[in-house]
Amino acid sequence: MLAYELYTFNKKKGYEFVGVLPERRKNPMRITKNALTNWGKTLLGDHVDSKNMFFKRIAIDRLSGRTLWVDLSFIDN
């Protein structure tokens, strides 16, 4: 299963893990930075600057829940 890990950057605490968004869209063309940023703002509120959010695309094994791989080329700053 494809998913995205959301992180924020805080000057005092550094990088903080926020959550995982499982991808449910069938059409990969609909997966955009804007769509992921909107999800992050929904979780964190509009007071968080999108420049302080980034995502990692990951694959999760459906049975074990373990991360199978991380797409480092997708890391978004």
C-alpha positions as CSV (number, residue, x, y, z in Angstrom):
1,M,0.0,0.0,0.0
2,L,1.3,3.4,-0.9
3,A,1.3,6.1,1.8
4,Y,2.9,9.4,2.8
5,E,4.6,10.3,6.0
6,L,4.1,13.9,7.1
7,Y,6.8,15.8,9.0
8,T,7.0,19.4,10.2
9,F,10.1,21.4,11.1
10,N,10.1,23.3,14.4
11,K,13.1,25.6,15.2
12,K,13.2,24.4,18.8
13,K,12.3,20.7,18.4
14,G,13.6,20.0,15.0
15,Y,11.8,17.6,12.7
16,E,8.6,16.1,14.1
17,F,6.6,13.2,12.7
18,V,2.9,14.1,12.4
19,G,1.2,11.1,10.7
20,V,0.7,8.8,7.8
21,L,-1.7,9.3,4.9
22,P,-2.6,6.1,3.1
23,E,-3.1,6.7,-0.7
24,R,-6.5,5.7,-1.9
25,R,-6.6,7.4,-5.3
26,K,-6.5,5.1,-8.3
27,N,-5.2,7.8,-10.7
28,P,-1.6,8.7,-9.8
29,M,-1.9,11.9,-11.8
30,R,-4.2,13.3,-9.0
31,I,-1.4,12.9,-6.5
32,T,0.1,16.4,-6.3
33,K,2.1,18.4,-3.8
34,N,-0.8,20.7,-3.4
35,A,-3.2,17.8,-2.5
36,L,-0.7,16.6,0.2
37,T,-0.1,20.1,1.5
38,N,-3.9,20.5,1.9
39,W,-4.0,17.3,3.9
40,G,-1.2,18.6,6.1
41,K,-3.1,21.9,6.7
42,T,-6.2,20.0,7.5
43,L,-4.4,18.1,10.2
44,L,-2.3,21.0,11.5
45,G,-4.4,24.0,10.8
46,D,-3.8,27.0,8.5
47,H,-1.3,28.6,11.0
48,V,1.4,26.1,9.9
49,D,3.5,27.3,6.9
50,S,3.6,24.7,4.1
51,K,7.3,25.5,3.8
52,N,7.8,23.8,7.1
53,M,6.0,20.6,6.0
54,F,7.5,17.8,4.0
55,F,6.4,14.3,2.9
56,K,8.1,11.0,2.3
57,R,6.4,8.5,0.0
58,I,6.5,5.0,1.5
59,A,5.2,1.5,0.8
60,I,3.5,-0.4,3.7
61,D,3.0,-4.1,3.8
62,R,-0.8,-4.6,4.3
63,L,-0.4,-7.7,6.5
64,S,2.4,-6.7,8.8
65,G,2.1,-2.9,8.7
66,R,5.9,-2.6,8.2
67,T,7.5,-0.1,5.9
68,L,8.8,-1.9,2.8
69,W,10.6,1.0,1.1
70,V,10.9,4.8,1.2
71,D,11.0,6.8,-2.0
72,L,13.8,9.3,-1.2
73,S,13.4,11.0,-4.5
74,F,9.9,12.1,-3.4
75,I,11.1,13.9,-0.2
76,D,9.6,17.4,-0.5
77,N,11.0,20.5,1.1
